[in-house]
């Protein structure tokens, strides 16, 4: 790898690492539907507020979400909805992997 390209790969990895938690993926999908406050997300995720706040902080530091303070609440929104294309691609990989596994299992039964 060229040393000039390393920062770009590191930046990409930071974003992917930020998404690499089931609760964070859920939060991303919910924010794709509509902006949410911490209280709403806490209830949806089923974790305590401090845990959800930490997840949101990780997503915000990676540049995936934005926040806006309104009265006594902070509302979060997905910064770039195109990230859902990546998640859709992950789903395609899971489907292909399942199909391959199904073929292997069929051949074992013969």
C-alpha positions in Angstrom: 0.0 0.0 0.0 1.3 3.4 -0.9 1.9 5.6 2.2 0.0 8.4 0.5 -3.2 6.2 0.5 -2.9 5.1 4.1 -4.8 8.0 5.7 -7.7 7.4 3.3 -7.9 3.7 4.3 -7.6 4.6 7.9 -10.5 7.1 7.6 -12.6 4.4 5.9 -11.8 1.9 8.5 -12.9 4.4 11.3 -16.3 4.7 9.7 -16.7 0.9 9.3 -15.5 0.3 12.9 -18.0 2.8 14.2 -20.8 0.8 12.5 -19.5 -2.5 13.8 -22.0 -3.0 16.6 -25.5 -4.4 16.4 -27.0 -1.5 18.4 -25.2 1.1 16.2 -26.5 -0.6 13.0 -30.0 -0.5 14.5 -29.6 3.2 15.4 -28.4 4.0 11.8 -31.4 2.2 10.4 -33.8 4.1 12.7 -32.2 7.5 11.9 -32.6 6.7 8.2 -36.3 6.6 8.9 -36.5 9.8 11.0 -34.5 11.9 13.4 -34.7 10.7 17.0 -33.8 12.0 20.4 -31.7 10.0 22.9 -34.8 9.0 24.9 -36.6 7.5 21.9 -33.5 5.6 20.9 -32.9 4.4 24.4 -36.4 2.9 24.5 -36.0 1.4 21.0 -32.5 -0.1 21.7 -33.5 -1.4 25.1 -30.4 -0.2 26.8 -29.7 2.5 29.4 -29.3 6.1 28.3 -25.5 6.2 29.0 -25.0 3.2 26.7 -27.0 4.7 23.9 -25.3 8.0 24.3 -21.9 6.3 24.0 -23.1 4.6 20.8 -24.3 8.0 19.4 -21.0 9.6 20.3 -19.1 6.9 18.4 -21.3 7.4 15.3 -21.0 11.2 15.6 -17.2 11.1 15.9 -17.1 8.9 12.8 -19.2 11.5 10.9 -22.2 9.3 10.5 -24.7 11.3 12.5 -25.4 14.9 13.4 -27.0 16.3 16.4 -29.1 19.4 17.2 -30.1 20.6 20.6 -33.8 21.6 20.9 -35.0 22.8 24.3 -34.0 20.0 26.7 -33.4 17.3 24.1 -30.7 16.5 21.6 -32.0 15.1 18.3 -29.8 12.9 16.1 -30.1 12.5 12.3 -28.2 10.4 9.8 -25.7 12.7 8.0 -25.4 10.7 4.8 -28.4 8.4 4.1 -26.3 6.8 1.3 -24.7 4.7 4.0 -27.8 2.5 3.7 -26.4 1.5 0.3 -23.5 -0.1 2.1 -25.8 -1.8 4.5 -27.8 -3.1 1.6 -24.6 -4.5 0.1 -23.9 -6.3 3.4 -27.4 -7.8 3.2 -26.6 -9.0 -0.4 -23.4 -10.7 0.9 -25.4 -12.4 3.7 -28.0 -13.7 1.2 -25.2 -15.0 -1.2 -23.5 -16.7 1.8 -26.8 -18.3 2.8 -27.4 -19.5 -0.7 -23.9 -21.1 -0.9 -24.5 -22.8 2.5 -27.9 -24.1 1.2 -26.2 -25.6 -1.8 -23.5 -27.3 0.3 -26.2 -28.7 2.6 -28.1 -30.1 -0.4 -25.0 -31.8 -1.8 -24.4 -33.4 1.6 -27.8 -35.0 1.7 -27.3 -36.9 -1.6 
